[in-house]
Amino acid sequence: MAEAVVVCRLGRMAYGPAWALQKRLQARLVAAKRREPPEPLPHVFLLVEHPPVYTLGKNGRLEHLLLSEEALRARGAEFFHIDRGGDITFHGPGQLVGYPILDLDRFFTDIHRYLRELEETIIRTCADYGLRATRIAGRTGVWIGPDSRGPERKICAMGIRCSRWVTMHGFAFNLNTDLRYFSFIIPCGIADRGVTSLAAELGHPVDEAAVQARLLHHFANCFNAELTLYDGDAAFHFLNAYLNPREPVSPASVK
């Protein structure tokens, strides 16, 4: 049976509030599964775009950020040292950021498989645009090349955190991203490879809404999920109800 996943498309959202929201959703889903009997809540999948921000994973190295705090501010960028795996990356306009808050007890209890399925979602989306994306052994994320345009270059970074098999954080998929922001870091701590985007590979900007639709189609197939979509105010209405344990919550209850 397909798992119910509510997709909340929140639009542009600052990184700090998005991180706080993820933590609340993860805690809510963990608490629900520990009840006797367990409280049947749907999984939640947040899709956002962030203003310019650099994030460093818990095991990352600060020297991979090549800008001072003053230089960051001058470029209108923020910096957060956060609780996901992985090293440093950039989030900003033109990038599709996905935060699946999933209870893997209801899918499969295998973190490596979870990451591979997220990668597969991106690989299939790239294929829809005629791009051969792939994995690199030992390097989480999705890559293009090597090919006539050069060596491997990352098109989607990933980093997650899991508590009692409930996930948070996720992926950052470069669509129309300004890749110059990556020149101020050693992306994911990998100095010998580059970064790319769908627009850079195709030679023209992409319709971000169309990419998002293709990604959600592939996510549903990879995870055997039944998706319910909410945008903007409807998404926040659902989230407010979801985070209030005194009210029964289901996707149908907030339509």
N, C-alpha and C positions, 0 to 999 in steps of 0.2 A: 504494500500500500504506500502511495506517495505521502511524504511528509509535508505538512502545511508550513509554508514559509511566507511571512508578511514582508514585502519589500517596501521600505520607506524611502522615497526619493526626496531628500531634504534640500537640494539645491546648494547654494553657496553657504558654507558654515565654517566659522573659525575653528581652529584645531582644538583648543582647550575645551570648549563646550561639547564638541563631538566625542572627545576622549572621555569626558565625564559621563556623557550619555551611554557610551558603550559599557563603562564599568557598572552603571546602574542596571542596564539590561542584563548583563551577565549575572550579576548578583540576584536579580529577580528570577532568572531562569534556573539558577542553582537552587535557590530557596524553594521554588515550585517543585522541582524534581525530588527534593528531600522530604516533602510532606508525606503523610500517611493518610489516605492514599495520595500519590503524586498528583499535583494540580496540572491539568492538561493545557499547557500554553503552547501557542505556535512559536516556531523559531522566528527570528527577526534578522533582516538583511538591510543594513543602511547603505545608501548610495549618496555620496556627497562630492562637492568640489570645495577645496580649501583655498583661502588666500595664501600667498607665499609663506611657507613654513618648512623648516628643516627638523627632522626628528631622528634621534639617536637611540638605537635599541639598548637593552640593558647590558649587553656584552660588547657594545660598540666602543670605539676609541675616539675620544674627543678631538684628537689631532686630525681626524678625517674631515673635520669642519675647518675650512681654510679661511674663513672670515672671522673678524673680531665682532664682538657684540655691537660696537659702534657701526661697523660696516653693514651688519645685518639690518640694523634700524634704518640706515640710509637707503637700503633697498626695499624697505617696507616688509621685511621678513621677520618671522618669529623663530624661536628655537625651543624644542622640548626634548628632555631626556626621559624616555618613556619605558614602559614595562613589557614591550614585545621582544621577540627574538630579532636577530639581524643587526646590522650596523646602521649607517646613516643614509638617509634618503631625503628627497625633496618632494613636497606636495605643492601644487599651485594651480592656477587657472588652466583650463584645457586638459586637465587630468581627471580621469574617472577613478574615484577612490571607493572601494567596497569594504564594508565591515560586516561580515556574516557573524551573527550571534547564534550559533547552532549548538544544540545538545547532541554531541556525537554518539551518546549512548543510543540514540534513535536512528543513527545512520550506520556508523562503524567506529569502533574504538581503536583508531590507528591514525596518529598524527601525520605520519609520512604519507599515508594514502590521502588524507585530507588535503595536504599541500599539493599532491600530484593531481587531485581532482580540480583544485583551484587553477593550477597551471593548465590543465586540459581545457578548462572553460575559456581561458585566454587564447590558447593555441587554436581552438576551433573558431573563435571570433576572428582572429587574424586570417585564418584560412578563408573566411567569407569575403575578405578583401584581397584575395589572391596572394597572401604572404605566407611563406613557409616559416612558421615559428617553431621553436624547439626548446628542449631542456638541455642543461649542461650538468653533467655529473658533479655532485658536490656543491653546486651553486643554485640555491633556490631562486625561482623566478622564471620568466619566459624571455627568450632571446631570439634575435634574428641573425642570420649568417652563421659561419663565414660565407661570403659570396663575393661577387665582383665589386661590390661597394665597400668591402673591408672585412675586418675580423668580427667576431661576435659582439653584438651590442644589445643591451637590455632594453626591452620595451615595457616590461611589467615587473615591478619589485614586489616582494611579499615578505611579511613578517607577522607572526601571530603570538597570541598568549592563550593558554588553556587552563581552566580551573574546574576540577571535577568533570572533565570532558565537555565543558561549555567553552566555546571559542570566543575570541574577540580580536581586534585588529584585522588585517586582511591583506588587500592588494592595492597597488597604485598603478594604473594602466595609462600610459602616455598616449593621448589622442592628438590634441593640438597644442601640447605643452611647449612653452618656451624653453628649449633645451639649454640655453645659456646659463640658467640657474644651476645646472649640474656642474658647471665649471668651477664652482666655489666649494665643492666637496670632492672627496674620493668616494663615488657612489657605491654604497654597500661595502665599502672598504676594499673595492677591487680596482686597482690602479691600472691594470693592463687591458681593460676592455671599456667600450664606450656605452653610450645611452642613446636611444632613439625613440621615435614616436610613430604612430600610424601616419600622420601627416608627412613626416620626414621621409618615410619609406615610400609613400604613394606619390609624393611630389605636389600635393595639394591638401587644403584643409578638409577635414571629414565632418560629416553631420553627426554630432555627438549623441543626439537622441537616437539615431538609427543604430549607432554602435552599441549603445546601452541596451536597446531592444534585442539585438543579436546576442549580446552577452547573457542577458537574462534567459533567453531561450536555451542557450547551451548550459548555463548553470542548472536550470531545471532538469535537463536531461542527464547531466553528469551526477547530480545528487538525487535523482528520482524525487523531485520536489514539486509540489503544487503551489504556485505562486499567487498571492493576492497583492496587488499594487496600490499604494497610496502616494499621493503627491502633496507637497506643501502643507497647507492647513489640515487637510485630512490625515496626513501622515502624523503630524504632531498631536492631533486629536486621538488617534489610535495609541500613540506612545504614552500619552498621559493616562489613558485608561489602563493600558498594559502595566504601567508601573505602580498603579494603585491596587494593592492586593485585596481591598475590600469589595472590589467590583469584579464580577465574572467578565472575562475578556475573550472574545473570539473575533476573527476578521469580520464576520457577519454583523456583530453587535455594534460596529461603528460605521457601517455604510450609511 
